[in-house]
Amino acid sequence: MDVTEKQQTLLRMLPGVDYILELSKEDPFFNNIPKSVLVRSIRSVVENLRTIIMDDKQDITDTKLSGSIILETVKNSVKQAMTSNLKRIVNATGVVVHTNLGRSILADDAVENLLTIASRYSNLEFDLSTGVRGSRYSIVEDILCEISGAEAAMVVNNNAGAVLLCLETLSNGKKVIVSRGELVEIGGSFRIPDVMAKSGGILKEVGTTNRTHRDDYENAIEHDTGLLLKVHTSNFSVVGFAADVSLEELVALGAKYQIPVMEDLGSGTFVDFSKYGLLKEPTVQESVASGADVVTFSGDKLLGGPQAGIIVGKKDILGRIKKNPITRALRIDKLTLAALEGTIRHYRNIDREMDSIPTLRMLTLPVGHIETKATELAKLLENTGDSRMSVKLMDLSSRPGGGSFPLLKLPSKGVGVTVRGVSVNFIEKKMRDNDIPIIGRIEEDRFIMDLRTILDDELPVIKKAFENMLRKV
Ligand SMILES: *Cc1c(COP(=O)(O)O)cnc(C)c1O
């Protein structure tokens, strides 16, 4: 590509990294900035300007290339580099278990436990009653058994790990029978057939997408069948002419041929949500009571705890799983254990403690409560007194998320905002750029915030974000 004369002039005017570095010494802002951060920021700003000049699409004036202007840009870039990349955000999407936004937020007890264990030594692998080495897996095993009715339990890093570990232990080199209707993809490239392949299990598909019968499983059983697997179709639903085989039937079949039965519940829950006016999701207790040998589920979906994979089931099978060396690679961290224990203790008394677990509280929040919050937010925003802003209360429907309740839409309330002279995309971006980013959505040409997932103390944060934005437009 030919470089024009104008481009050559601009390139010659573009200051070098060393020059800007010298210049930065005169500004006290840069005094305590680590040199590595400063140099990287300067390089990237100068490189960016060089690219703009070479592209020749934007009009660059020579003032833009002055040392002091460049230093201002460097300052912004340094500020960004010095703040944490993992930030708290306001979830205004209404999706309660939003995988991109960290799934579940923790119960107060879980957070308290987490802080204590994080800042102190603990009996993670030390048996306080005997004074000898213990196992980290014993920390939540009893309570998981108590709540689920299972004989044994263990926890690993996440449910994908739990599934992999169980398949590797039970099916390595053998056939695993699964219904075609349950070969699910969870998202983020977790697909049951792929995990199966990695585990060494050989997938034996039976039935059709919409209908699978007991005979399909039975006819597929051979001498080298290692496992019957049922997967909860978390994030979709087959409706219409559909049939599947219940876990009880699979367990009976497994007993007849002495083949273990596993169920991957995905978003496992101990709560019967139909009691709270939601649709029914299968509970862990029911799967255990059906006689499944092993049941796996996530810690941070409907359970409302930290990221973890929970495995409950029969003692002998769990014993084999615990001995698998892969366990070590999927080992649960002590911070997770602390948060998990703080969460699951609530399940002993869950009917009274639903509200202690934010995920459960948000899922069952009465629409009247949401409306009160929405009205409050609308008032706060109107009080900014900017006549360009229009604030509207809106009927919305929120989604549970987390690969659960695929068909359920929860009636909710929200606030929609427009600002005269400003595009809704601009509002959305400004909210996303806020120091505490506010993640909403655009609908009907308004910036929409669903109050189901917004915490009370976040209302002033939203107000301030709008005030800051209005000051600048
Ligand atoms: C979500 C899900 C998984 C994966 O669980 P993670 O906790 O994300 O690792 C596995 N199986 C099913 C059916 C799921 O819904």
The ligand as an SDF file (V2000), in Angstrom:
LIG
                    3D

 15 15  0  0  0  0  0  0  0  0999 V2000
  -25.3040  -27.1260   33.0170 C   0  0  0  0  0  0  0  0  0  0  0  0
  -25.2650  -28.5760   32.7330 C   0  0  0  0  0  0  0  0  0  0  0  0
  -24.0500  -29.2800   32.7920 C   0  0  0  0  0  0  0  0  0  0  0  0
  -22.7490  -28.5840   33.0960 C   0  0  0  0  0  0  0  0  0  0  0  0
  -22.7190  -28.0860   34.3780 O   0  0  0  0  0  0  0  0  0  0  0  0
  -21.6380  -26.9760   34.7730 P   0  0  0  0  0  0  0  0  0  0  0  0
  -21.9480  -26.6810   36.2030 O   0  0  0  0  0  0  0  0  0  0  0  0
  -21.8520  -25.8130   33.8760 O   0  0  0  0  0  0  0  0  0  0  0  0
  -20.2960  -27.5690   34.5910 O   0  0  0  0  0  0  0  0  0  0  0  0
  -24.0730  -30.6270   32.5230 C   0  0  0  0  0  0  0  0  0  0  0  0
  -25.2120  -31.2620   32.2100 N   0  0  0  0  0  0  0  0  0  0  0  0
  -26.4000  -30.6260   32.1460 C   0  0  0  0  0  0  0  0  0  0  0  0
  -27.6380  -31.4110   31.7690 C   0  0  0  0  0  0  0  0  0  0  0  0
  -26.4620  -29.2510   32.4120 C   0  0  0  0  0  0  0  0  0  0  0  0
  -27.6370  -28.6140   32.3380 O   0  0  0  0  0  0  0  0  0  0  0  0
  1  2  1  0
  2  3  1  0
  2 14  2  0
  3  4  1  0
  3 10  2  0
  4  5  1  0
  5  6  1  0
  6  7  2  0
  6  8  1  0
  6  9  1  0
 10 11  1  0
 11 12  2  0
 12 13  1  0
 12 14  1  0
 14 15  1  0
M  END
$$$$
